Amino acid sequence: MKIRPKLTELLKQKGWTQMKLSEVTGIPQGSISRFDTNKRHDDYHLFAISKALGLTIEELFEVTE
């Protein structure tokens, strides 16, 4: 099973940048970038990002088998 964040696509759909998401969530842009490149997923960040985008945590990821 492969799991990858799809934050880039979600931000593009909303017309937001990583900096805008950083401002809305209070998460540093560098942490958002690490999340987007699948290097780190802090629990707090997952909840804050999903809430800011109006999505479930599952919707932040693409899952393939």
PDB file of N, CA, C, O and CB in Angstrom:
ATOM      1  N   MET A   1       0.846  -1.172   0.000  1.00  0.00           N
ATOM      2  CA  MET A   1       0.000   0.000   0.000  1.00  0.00           C
ATOM      3  C   MET A   1       0.898   1.244   0.000  1.00  0.00           C
ATOM      4  O   MET A   1       1.861   1.340   0.761  1.00  0.00           O
ATOM      5  CB  MET A   1      -0.966  -0.007   1.227  1.00  0.00           C
ATOM      6  N   LYS A   2       0.556   2.172  -0.864  1.00  0.00           N
ATOM      7  CA  LYS A   2       1.291   3.438  -0.930  1.00  0.00           C
ATOM      8  C   LYS A   2       0.361   4.568  -0.505  1.00  0.00           C
ATOM      9  O   LYS A   2      -0.792   4.643  -0.929  1.00  0.00           O
ATOM     10  CB  LYS A   2       1.854   3.693  -2.368  1.00  0.00           C
ATOM     11  N   ILE A   3       0.884   5.429   0.331  1.00  0.00           N
ATOM     12  CA  ILE A   3       0.121   6.580   0.818  1.00  0.00           C
ATOM     13  C   ILE A   3       0.943   7.827   0.545  1.00  0.00           C
ATOM     14  O   ILE A   3       2.093   7.930   0.972  1.00  0.00           O
ATOM     15  CB  ILE A   3      -0.218   6.447   2.348  1.00  0.00           C
ATOM     16  N   ARG A   4       0.354   8.761  -0.161  1.00  0.00           N
ATOM     17  CA  ARG A   4       1.070  10.010  -0.435  1.00  0.00           C
ATOM     18  C   ARG A   4       0.133  11.190  -0.232  1.00  0.00           C
ATOM     19  O   ARG A   4      -1.046  11.127  -0.580  1.00  0.00           O
ATOM     20  CB  ARG A   4       1.648  10.017  -1.875  1.00  0.00           C
ATOM     21  N   PRO A   5       0.665  12.260   0.332  1.00  0.00           N
ATOM     22  CA  PRO A   5      -0.148  13.464   0.503  1.00  0.00           C
ATOM     23  C   PRO A   5      -0.497  14.055  -0.866  1.00  0.00           C
ATOM     24  O   PRO A   5       0.296  13.986  -1.805  1.00  0.00           O
ATOM     25  CB  PRO A   5       0.598  14.511   1.374  1.00  0.00           C
ATOM     26  N   LYS A   6      -1.668  14.622  -0.959  1.00  0.00           N
ATOM     27  CA  LYS A   6      -2.057  15.312  -2.199  1.00  0.00           C
ATOM     28  C   LYS A   6      -2.333  16.788  -1.922  1.00  0.00           C
ATOM     29  O   LYS A   6      -3.233  17.394  -2.503  1.00  0.00           O
ATOM     30  CB  LYS A   6      -3.307  14.643  -2.829  1.00  0.00           C
ATOM     31  N   LEU A   7      -1.533  17.344  -1.020  1.00  0.00           N
ATOM     32  CA  LEU A   7      -1.727  18.724  -0.596  1.00  0.00           C
ATOM     33  C   LEU A   7      -1.551  19.722  -1.736  1.00  0.00           C
ATOM     34  O   LEU A   7      -2.300  20.695  -1.823  1.00  0.00           O
ATOM     35  CB  LEU A   7      -0.769  19.053   0.517  1.00  0.00           C
ATOM     36  N   THR A   8      -0.585  19.499  -2.600  1.00  0.00           N
ATOM     37  CA  THR A   8      -0.357  20.422  -3.709  1.00  0.00           C
ATOM     38  C   THR A   8      -1.622  20.593  -4.544  1.00  0.00           C
ATOM     39  O   THR A   8      -2.024  21.713  -4.861  1.00  0.00           O
ATOM     40  CB  THR A   8       0.796  19.926  -4.591  1.00  0.00           C
ATOM     41  N   GLU A   9      -2.248  19.462  -4.897  1.00  0.00           N
ATOM     42  CA  GLU A   9      -3.471  19.531  -5.703  1.00  0.00           C
ATOM     43  C   GLU A   9      -4.606  20.210  -4.943  1.00  0.00           C
ATOM     44  O   GLU A   9      -5.353  21.008  -5.510  1.00  0.00           O
ATOM     45  CB  GLU A   9      -3.902  18.128  -6.135  1.00  0.00           C
ATOM     46  N   LEU A  10      -4.731  19.886  -3.655  1.00  0.00           N
ATOM     47  CA  LEU A  10      -5.804  20.468  -2.847  1.00  0.00           C
ATOM     48  C   LEU A  10      -5.636  21.978  -2.703  1.00  0.00           C
ATOM     49  O   LEU A  10      -6.615  22.719  -2.782  1.00  0.00           O
ATOM     50  CB  LEU A  10      -5.842  19.814  -1.465  1.00  0.00           C
ATOM     51  N   LEU A  11      -4.418  22.433  -2.494  1.00  0.00           N
ATOM     52  CA  LEU A  11      -4.167  23.872  -2.383  1.00  0.00           C
ATOM     53  C   LEU A  11      -4.450  24.567  -3.707  1.00  0.00           C
ATOM     54  O   LEU A  11      -5.020  25.658  -3.731  1.00  0.00           O
ATOM     55  CB  LEU A  11      -2.716  24.139  -1.942  1.00  0.00           C
ATOM     56  N   LYS A  12      -4.057  23.941  -4.800  1.00  0.00           N
ATOM     57  CA  LYS A  12      -4.292  24.521  -6.123  1.00  0.00           C
ATOM     58  C   LYS A  12      -5.790  24.675  -6.375  1.00  0.00           C
ATOM     59  O   LYS A  12      -6.229  25.695  -6.907  1.00  0.00           O
ATOM     60  CB  LYS A  12      -3.649  23.646  -7.224  1.00  0.00           C
ATOM     61  N   GLN A  13      -6.574  23.665  -5.995  1.00  0.00           N
ATOM     62  CA  GLN A  13      -8.031  23.728  -6.174  1.00  0.00           C
ATOM     63  C   GLN A  13      -8.635  24.881  -5.378  1.00  0.00           C
ATOM     64  O   GLN A  13      -9.592  25.517  -5.820  1.00  0.00           O
ATOM     65  CB  GLN A  13      -8.681  22.401  -5.749  1.00  0.00           C
ATOM     66  N   LYS A  14      -8.073  25.141  -4.210  1.00  0.00           N
ATOM     67  CA  LYS A  14      -8.603  26.194  -3.338  1.00  0.00           C
ATOM     68  C   LYS A  14      -8.029  27.572  -3.678  1.00  0.00           C
ATOM     69  O   LYS A  14      -8.526  28.595  -3.208  1.00  0.00           O
ATOM     70  CB  LYS A  14      -8.306  25.859  -1.880  1.00  0.00           C
ATOM     71  N   GLY A  15      -6.967  27.583  -4.506  1.00  0.00           N
ATOM     72  CA  GLY A  15      -6.320  28.841  -4.864  1.00  0.00           C
ATOM     73  C   GLY A  15      -5.399  29.349  -3.770  1.00  0.00           C
ATOM     74  O   GLY A  15      -5.121  30.546  -3.691  1.00  0.00           O
ATOM     75  N   TRP A  16      -4.927  28.445  -2.930  1.00  0.00           N
ATOM     76  CA  TRP A  16      -4.052  28.799  -1.814  1.00  0.00           C
ATOM     77  C   TRP A  16      -2.617  28.379  -2.087  1.00  0.00           C
ATOM     78  O   TRP A  16      -2.359  27.478  -2.885  1.00  0.00           O
ATOM     79  CB  TRP A  16      -4.546  28.155  -0.523  1.00  0.00           C
ATOM     80  N   THR A  17      -1.692  29.044  -1.415  1.00  0.00           N
ATOM     81  CA  THR A  17      -0.289  28.643  -1.410  1.00  0.00           C
ATOM     82  C   THR A  17       0.017  27.993  -0.063  1.00  0.00           C
ATOM     83  O   THR A  17      -0.801  28.021   0.856  1.00  0.00           O
ATOM     84  CB  THR A  17       0.655  29.867  -1.675  1.00  0.00           C
ATOM     85  N   GLN A  18       1.194  27.415   0.034  1.00  0.00           N
ATOM     86  CA  GLN A  18       1.623  26.879   1.330  1.00  0.00           C
ATOM     87  C   GLN A  18       1.709  28.000   2.355  1.00  0.00           C
ATOM     88  O   GLN A  18       1.419  27.787   3.532  1.00  0.00           O
ATOM     89  CB  GLN A  18       2.986  26.160   1.205  1.00  0.00           C
ATOM     90  N   MET A  19       2.101  29.182   1.922  1.00  0.00           N
ATOM     91  CA  MET A  19       2.185  30.324   2.857  1.00  0.00           C
ATOM     92  C   MET A  19       0.804  30.711   3.379  1.00  0.00           C
ATOM     93  O   MET A  19       0.656  31.009   4.564  1.00  0.00           O
ATOM     94  CB  MET A  19       2.843  31.540   2.168  1.00  0.00           C
ATOM     95  N   LYS A  20      -0.193  30.713   2.523  1.00  0.00           N
ATOM     96  CA  LYS A  20      -1.565  31.020   2.958  1.00  0.00           C
ATOM     97  C   LYS A  20      -2.029  29.980   3.977  1.00  0.00           C
ATOM     98  O   LYS A  20      -2.610  30.333   5.003  1.00  0.00           O
ATOM     99  CB  LYS A  20      -2.538  31.060   1.738  1.00  0.00           C
ATOM    100  N   LEU A  21      -1.776  28.701   3.699  1.00  0.00           N
ATOM    101  CA  LEU A  21      -2.151  27.641   4.625  1.00  0.00           C
ATOM    102  C   LEU A  21      -1.405  27.812   5.944  1.00  0.00           C
ATOM    103  O   LEU A  21      -1.966  27.577   7.014  1.00  0.00           O
ATOM    104  CB  LEU A  21      -1.860  26.256   4.014  1.00  0.00           C
ATOM    105  N   SER A  22      -0.161  28.215   5.868  1.00  0.00           N
ATOM    106  CA  SER A  22       0.628  28.476   7.071  1.00  0.00           C
ATOM    107  C   SER A  22       0.003  29.581   7.906  1.00  0.00           C
ATOM    108  O   SER A  22      -0.090  29.464   9.128  1.00  0.00           O
ATOM    109  CB  SER A  22       2.061  28.849   6.700  1.00  0.00           C
ATOM    110  N   GLU A  23      -0.422  30.645   7.255  1.00  0.00           N
ATOM    111  CA  GLU A  23      -1.049  31.765   7.967  1.00  0.00           C
ATOM    112  C   GLU A  23      -2.356  31.340   8.634  1.00  0.00           C
ATOM    113  O   GLU A  23      -2.635  31.735   9.766  1.00  0.00           O
ATOM    114  CB  GLU A  23      -1.310  32.929   7.002  1.00  0.00           C
ATOM    115  N   VAL A  24      -3.149  30.540   7.937  1.00  0.00           N
ATOM    116  CA  VAL A  24      -4.460  30.120   8.450  1.00  0.00           C
ATOM    117  C   VAL A  24      -4.318  29.131   9.606  1.00  0.00           C
ATOM    118  O   VAL A  24      -5.083  29.180  10.569  1.00  0.00           O
ATOM    119  CB  VAL A  24      -5.294  29.490   7.326  1.00  0.00           C
ATOM    120  N   THR A  25      -3.331  28.230   9.505  1.00  0.00           N
ATOM    121  CA  THR A  25      -3.193  27.163  10.501  1.00  0.00           C
ATOM    122  C   THR A  25      -2.208  27.482  11.622  1.00  0.00           C
ATOM    123  O   THR A  25      -2.281  26.889  12.698  1.00  0.00           O
ATOM    124  CB  THR A  25      -2.764  25.902   9.822  1.00  0.00           C
ATOM    125  N   GLY A  26      -1.291  28.411  11.380  1.00  0.00           N
ATOM    126  CA  GLY A  26      -0.237  28.671  12.360  1.00  0.00           C
ATOM    127  C   GLY A  26       0.903  27.669  12.285  1.00  0.00           C
ATOM    128  O   GLY A  26       1.803  27.688  13.125  1.00  0.00           O
ATOM    129  N   ILE A  27       0.872  26.798  11.287  1.00  0.00           N
ATOM    130  CA  ILE A  27       1.940  25.817  11.082  1.00  0.00           C
ATOM    131  C   ILE A  27       3.014  26.464  10.217  1.00  0.00           C
ATOM    132  O   ILE A  27       2.690  27.057   9.188  1.00  0.00           O
ATOM    133  CB  ILE A  27       1.393  24.500  10.416  1.00  0.00           C
ATOM    134  N   PRO A  28       4.283  26.367  10.605  1.00  0.00           N
ATOM    135  CA  PRO A  28       5.337  26.952   9.768  1.00  0.00           C
ATOM    136  C   PRO A  28       5.309  26.384   8.343  1.00  0.00           C
ATOM    137  O   PRO A  28       5.032  25.201   8.145  1.00  0.00           O
ATOM    138  CB  PRO A  28       6.715  26.702  10.402  1.00  0.00           C
ATOM    139  N   GLN A  29       5.594  27.224   7.372  1.00  0.00           N
ATOM    140  CA  GLN A  29       5.563  26.802   5.974  1.00  0.00           C
ATOM    141  C   GLN A  29       6.514  25.631   5.737  1.00  0.00           C
ATOM    142  O   GLN A  29       6.195  24.746   4.943  1.00  0.00           O
ATOM    143  CB  GLN A  29       5.928  27.975   5.053  1.00  0.00           C
ATOM    144  N   GLY A  30       7.656  25.598   6.393  1.00  0.00           N
ATOM    145  CA  GLY A  30       8.599  24.494   6.238  1.00  0.00           C
ATOM    146  C   GLY A  30       7.998  23.165   6.665  1.00  0.00           C
ATOM    147  O   GLY A  30       8.265  22.133   6.049  1.00  0.00           O
ATOM    148  N   SER A  31       7.188  23.185   7.719  1.00  0.00           N
ATOM    149  CA  SER A  31       6.523  21.964   8.174  1.00  0.00           C
ATOM    150  C   SER A  31       5.465  21.515   7.169  1.00  0.00           C
ATOM    151  O   SER A  31       5.279  20.319   6.945  1.00  0.00           O
ATOM    152  CB  SER A  31       5.882  22.183   9.556  1.00  0.00           C
ATOM    153  N   ILE A  32       4.780  22.475   6.571  1.00  0.00           N
ATOM    154  CA  ILE A  32       3.791  22.141   5.543  1.00  0.00           C
ATOM    155  C   ILE A  32       4.495  21.529   4.337  1.00  0.00           C
ATOM    156  O   ILE A  32       3.997  20.569   3.749  1.00  0.00           O
ATOM    157  CB  ILE A  32       2.981  23.398   5.122  1.00  0.00           C
ATOM    158  N   SER A  33       5.632  22.070   3.972  1.00  0.00           N
ATOM    159  CA  SER A  33       6.404  21.529   2.862  1.00  0.00           C
ATOM    160  C   SER A  33       6.851  20.096   3.153  1.00  0.00           C
ATOM    161  O   SER A  33       6.778  19.239   2.272  1.00  0.00           O
ATOM    162  CB  SER A  33       7.619  22.417   2.577  1.00  0.00           C
ATOM    163  N   ARG A  34       7.311  19.827   4.373  1.00  0.00           N
ATOM    164  CA  ARG A  34       7.726  18.463   4.732  1.00  0.00           C
ATOM    165  C   ARG A  34       6.537  17.508   4.692  1.00  0.00           C
ATOM    166  O   ARG A  34       6.678  16.360   4.271  1.00  0.00           O
ATOM    167  CB  ARG A  34       8.372  18.445   6.133  1.00  0.00           C
ATOM    168  N   PHE A  35       5.380  17.969   5.124  1.00  0.00           N
ATOM    169  CA  PHE A  35       4.171  17.145   5.029  1.00  0.00           C
ATOM    170  C   PHE A  35       3.880  16.829   3.568  1.00  0.00           C
ATOM    171  O   PHE A  35       3.612  15.681   3.216  1.00  0.00           O
ATOM    172  CB  PHE A  35       2.957  17.860   5.683  1.00  0.00           C
ATOM    173  N   ASP A  36       3.935  17.853   2.721  1.00  0.00           N
ATOM    174  CA  ASP A  36       3.581  17.699   1.309  1.00  0.00           C
ATOM    175  C   ASP A  36       4.536  16.757   0.583  1.00  0.00           C
ATOM    176  O   ASP A  36       4.130  16.089  -0.368  1.00  0.00           O
ATOM    177  CB  ASP A  36       3.574  19.055   0.619  1.00  0.00           C
ATOM    178  N   THR A  37       5.776  16.692   1.005  1.00  0.00           N
ATOM    179  CA  THR A  37       6.750  15.798   0.362  1.00  0.00           C
ATOM    180  C   THR A  37       6.839  14.452   1.071  1.00  0.00           C
ATOM    181  O   THR A  37       7.747  13.665   0.806  1.00  0.00           O
ATOM    182  CB  THR A  37       8.128  16.453   0.331  1.00  0.00           C
ATOM    183  N   ASN A  38       5.898  14.192   1.970  1.00  0.00           N
ATOM    184  CA  ASN A  38       5.767  12.900   2.653  1.00  0.00           C
ATOM    185  C   ASN A  38       6.965  12.590   3.555  1.00  0.00           C
ATOM    186  O   ASN A  38       7.332  11.427   3.726  1.00  0.00           O
ATOM    187  CB  ASN A  38       5.601  11.789   1.629  1.00  0.00           C
ATOM    188  N   LYS A  39       7.570  13.631   4.127  1.00  0.00           N
ATOM    189  CA  LYS A  39       8.713  13.433   5.010  1.00  0.00           C
ATOM    190  C   LYS A  39       8.328  13.431   6.476  1.00  0.00           C
ATOM    191  O   LYS A  39       9.041  12.866   7.305  1.00  0.00           O
ATOM    192  CB  LYS A  39       9.738  14.497   4.765  1.00  0.00           C
ATOM    193  N   ARG A  40       7.193  14.066   6.809  1.00  0.00           N
ATOM    194  CA  ARG A  40       6.800  14.142   8.214  1.00  0.00           C
ATOM    195  C   ARG A  40       5.323  14.484   8.332  1.00  0.00           C
ATOM    196  O   ARG A  40       4.830  15.377   7.643  1.00  0.00           O
ATOM    197  CB  ARG A  40       7.651  15.183   8.960  1.00  0.00           C
ATOM    198  N   HIS A  41       4.621  13.777   9.203  1.00  0.00           N
ATOM    199  CA  HIS A  41       3.197  14.024   9.433  1.00  0.00           C
ATOM    200  C   HIS A  41       2.943  14.112  10.924  1.00  0.00           C
ATOM    201  O   HIS A  41       2.748  13.085  11.575  1.00  0.00           O
ATOM    202  CB  HIS A  41       2.322  12.913   8.793  1.00  0.00           C
ATOM    203  N   ASP A  42       2.940  15.298  11.474  1.00  0.00           N
ATOM    204  CA  ASP A  42       2.600  15.468  12.884  1.00  0.00           C
ATOM    205  C   ASP A  42       1.087  15.431  13.042  1.00  0.00           C
ATOM    206  O   ASP A  42       0.358  15.988  12.222  1.00  0.00           O
ATOM    207  CB  ASP A  42       3.179  16.798  13.442  1.00  0.00           C
ATOM    208  N   ASP A  43       0.618  14.777  14.094  1.00  0.00           N
ATOM    209  CA  ASP A  43      -0.825  14.658  14.323  1.00  0.00           C
ATOM    210  C   ASP A  43      -1.507  16.016  14.331  1.00  0.00           C
ATOM    211  O   ASP A  43      -2.527  16.203  13.668  1.00  0.00           O
ATOM    212  CB  ASP A  43      -1.093  13.941  15.637  1.00  0.00           C
ATOM    213  N   TYR A  44      -0.951  16.967  15.080  1.00  0.00           N
ATOM    214  CA  TYR A  44      -1.542  18.296  15.167  1.00  0.00           C
ATOM    215  C   TYR A  44      -1.668  18.917  13.774  1.00  0.00           C
ATOM    216  O   TYR A  44      -2.686  19.531  13.455  1.00  0.00           O
ATOM    217  CB  TYR A  44      -0.700  19.203  16.086  1.00  0.00           C
ATOM    218  N   HIS A  45      -0.645  18.757  12.958  1.00  0.00           N
ATOM    219  CA  HIS A  45      -0.661  19.349  11.626  1.00  0.00           C
ATOM    220  C   HIS A  45      -1.757  18.737  10.765  1.00  0.00           C
ATOM    221  O   HIS A  45      -2.442  19.450  10.031  1.00  0.00           O
ATOM    222  CB  HIS A  45       0.694  19.174  10.951  1.00  0.00           C
ATOM    223  N   LEU A  46      -1.926  17.427  10.851  1.00  0.00           N
ATOM    224  CA  LEU A  46      -2.976  16.774  10.068  1.00  0.00           C
ATOM    225  C   LEU A  46      -4.346  17.349  10.393  1.00  0.00           C
ATOM    226  O   LEU A  46      -5.130  17.657   9.496  1.00  0.00           O
ATOM    227  CB  LEU A  46      -2.970  15.268  10.321  1.00  0.00           C
ATOM    228  N   PHE A  47      -4.624  17.490  11.680  1.00  0.00           N
ATOM    229  CA  PHE A  47      -5.925  18.015  12.092  1.00  0.00           C
ATOM    230  C   PHE A  47      -6.091  19.477  11.689  1.00  0.00           C
ATOM    231  O   PHE A  47      -7.157  19.867  11.210  1.00  0.00           O
ATOM    232  CB  PHE A  47      -6.099  17.868  13.602  1.00  0.00           C
ATOM    233  N   ALA A  48      -5.057  20.287  11.875  1.00  0.00           N
ATOM    234  CA  ALA A  48      -5.140  21.713  11.540  1.00  0.00           C
ATOM    235  C   ALA A  48      -5.311  21.924  10.039  1.00  0.00           C
ATOM    236  O   ALA A  48      -6.108  22.760   9.613  1.00  0.00           O
ATOM    237  CB  ALA A  48      -3.889  22.447  12.029  1.00  0.00           C
ATOM    238  N   ILE A  49      -4.568  21.171   9.245  1.00  0.00           N
ATOM    239  CA  ILE A  49      -4.657  21.306   7.783  1.00  0.00           C
ATOM    240  C   ILE A  49      -6.026  20.845   7.289  1.00  0.00           C
ATOM    241  O   ILE A  49      -6.653  21.524   6.475  1.00  0.00           O
ATOM    242  CB  ILE A  49      -3.536  20.491   7.087  1.00  0.00           C
ATOM    243  N   SER A  50      -6.488  19.708   7.771  1.00  0.00           N
ATOM    244  CA  SER A  50      -7.788  19.216   7.304  1.00  0.00           C
ATOM    245  C   SER A  50      -8.907  20.176   7.701  1.00  0.00           C
ATOM    246  O   SER A  50      -9.830  20.410   6.921  1.00  0.00           O
ATOM    247  CB  SER A  50      -8.070  17.813   7.871  1.00  0.00           C
ATOM    248  N   LYS A  51      -8.828  20.723   8.894  1.00  0.00           N
ATOM    249  CA  LYS A  51      -9.851  21.678   9.337  1.00  0.00           C
ATOM    250  C   LYS A  51      -9.828  22.945   8.483  1.00  0.00           C
ATOM    251  O   LYS A  51     -10.880  23.434   8.073  1.00  0.00           O
ATOM    252  CB  LYS A  51      -9.642  22.038  10.820  1.00  0.00           C
ATOM    253  N   ALA A  52      -8.641  23.474   8.214  1.00  0.00           N
ATOM    254  CA  ALA A  52      -8.511  24.701   7.429  1.00  0.00           C
ATOM    255  C   ALA A  52      -9.037  24.516   6.006  1.00  0.00           C
ATOM    256  O   ALA A  52      -9.608  25.439   5.425  1.00  0.00           O
ATOM    257  CB  ALA A  52      -7.050  25.150   7.389  1.00  0.00           C
ATOM    258  N   LEU A  53      -8.840  23.314   5.445  1.00  0.00           N
ATOM    259  CA  LEU A  53      -9.279  23.054   4.079  1.00  0.00           C
ATOM    260  C   LEU A  53     -10.704  22.512   4.009  1.00  0.00           C
ATOM    261  O   LEU A  53     -11.255  22.347   2.921  1.00  0.00           O
ATOM    262  CB  LEU A  53      -8.336  22.082   3.418  1.00  0.00           C
ATOM    263  N   GLY A  54     -11.299  22.235   5.165  1.00  0.00           N
ATOM    264  CA  GLY A  54     -12.659  21.707   5.192  1.00  0.00           C
ATOM    265  C   GLY A  54     -12.748  20.279   4.677  1.00  0.00           C
ATOM    266  O   GLY A  54     -13.729  19.900   4.036  1.00  0.00           O
ATOM    267  N   LEU A  55     -11.711  19.488   4.963  1.00  0.00           N
ATOM    268  CA  LEU A  55     -11.640  18.110   4.497  1.00  0.00           C
ATOM    269  C   LEU A  55     -11.432  17.162   5.670  1.00  0.00           C
ATOM    270  O   LEU A  55     -11.097  17.586   6.776  1.00  0.00           O
ATOM    271  CB  LEU A  55     -10.513  17.944   3.471  1.00  0.00           C
ATOM    272  N   THR A  56     -11.633  15.882   5.414  1.00  0.00           N
ATOM    273  CA  THR A  56     -11.264  14.887   6.417  1.00  0.00           C
ATOM    274  C   THR A  56      -9.774  14.605   6.268  1.00  0.00           C
ATOM    275  O   THR A  56      -9.176  14.923   5.241  1.00  0.00           O
ATOM    276  CB  THR A  56     -12.110  13.571   6.264  1.00  0.00           C
ATOM    277  N   ILE A  57      -9.192  14.021   7.271  1.00  0.00           N
ATOM    278  CA  ILE A  57      -7.768  13.671   7.194  1.00  0.00           C
ATOM    279  C   ILE A  57      -7.525  12.709   6.032  1.00  0.00           C
ATOM    280  O   ILE A  57      -6.525  12.832   5.326  1.00  0.00           O
ATOM    281  CB  ILE A  57      -7.284  13.039   8.527  1.00  0.00           C
ATOM    282  N   GLU A  58      -8.419  11.768   5.833  1.00  0.00           N
ATOM    283  CA  GLU A  58      -8.265  10.804   4.747  1.00  0.00           C
ATOM    284  C   GLU A  58      -8.205  11.486   3.383  1.00  0.00           C
ATOM    285  O   GLU A  58      -7.503  11.024   2.483  1.00  0.00           O
ATOM    286  CB  GLU A  58      -9.407   9.803   4.774  1.00  0.00           C
ATOM    287  N   GLU A  59      -8.945  12.589   3.231  1.00  0.00           N
ATOM    288  CA  GLU A  59      -8.968  13.295   1.951  1.00  0.00           C
ATOM    289  C   GLU A  59      -7.654  14.019   1.643  1.00  0.00           C
ATOM    290  O   GLU A  59      -7.450  14.468   0.515  1.00  0.00           O
ATOM    291  CB  GLU A  59     -10.105  14.288   1.942  1.00  0.00           C
ATOM    292  N   LEU A  60      -6.775  14.136   2.620  1.00  0.00           N
ATOM    293  CA  LEU A  60      -5.474  14.769   2.397  1.00  0.00           C
ATOM    294  C   LEU A  60      -4.492  13.837   1.692  1.00  0.00           C
ATOM    295  O   LEU A  60      -3.423  14.268   1.259  1.00  0.00           O
ATOM    296  CB  LEU A  60      -4.885  15.225   3.722  1.00  0.00           C
ATOM    297  N   PHE A  61      -4.854  12.563   1.578  1.00  0.00           N
ATOM    298  CA  PHE A  61      -3.940  11.561   1.053  1.00  0.00           C
ATOM    299  C   PHE A  61      -4.538  10.799  -0.128  1.00  0.00           C
ATOM    300  O   PHE A  61      -5.755  10.675  -0.270  1.00  0.00           O
ATOM    301  CB  PHE A  61      -3.554  10.592   2.149  1.00  0.00           C
ATOM    302  N   GLU A  62      -3.637  10.297  -0.965  1.00  0.00           N
ATOM    303  CA  GLU A  62      -3.998   9.364  -2.028  1.00  0.00           C
ATOM    304  C   GLU A  62      -3.460   8.012  -1.604  1.00  0.00           C
ATOM    305  O   GLU A  62      -2.272   7.877  -1.313  1.00  0.00           O
ATOM    306  CB  GLU A  62      -3.426   9.808  -3.439  1.00  0.00           C
ATOM    307  N   VAL A  63      -4.320   7.017  -1.566  1.00  0.00           N
ATOM    308  CA  VAL A  63      -3.928   5.680  -1.131  1.00  0.00           C
ATOM    309  C   VAL A  63      -4.079   4.730  -2.316  1.00  0.00           C
ATOM    310  O   VAL A  63      -5.150   4.633  -2.915  1.00  0.00           O
ATOM    311  CB  VAL A  63      -4.788   5.201   0.092  1.00  0.00           C
ATOM    312  N   THR A  64      -3.000   4.035  -2.645  1.00  0.00           N
ATOM    313  CA  THR A  64      -3.031   3.026  -3.701  1.00  0.00           C
ATOM    314  C   THR A  64      -2.478   1.720  -3.150  1.00  0.00           C
ATOM    315  O   THR A  64      -1.641   1.708  -2.247  1.00  0.00           O
ATOM    316  CB  THR A  64      -2.221   3.489  -4.948  1.00  0.00           C
ATOM    317  N   GLU A  65      -2.960   0.638  -3.709  1.00  0.00           N
ATOM    318  CA  GLU A  65      -2.495  -0.673  -3.236  1.00  0.00           C
ATOM    319  C   GLU A  65      -1.563  -1.304  -4.235  1.00  0.00           C
ATOM    320  O   GLU A  65      -1.072  -2.410  -4.008  1.00  0.00           O
ATOM    321  CB  GLU A  65      -3.673  -1.603  -2.969  1.00  0.00           C
TER     322      GLU A  65
END
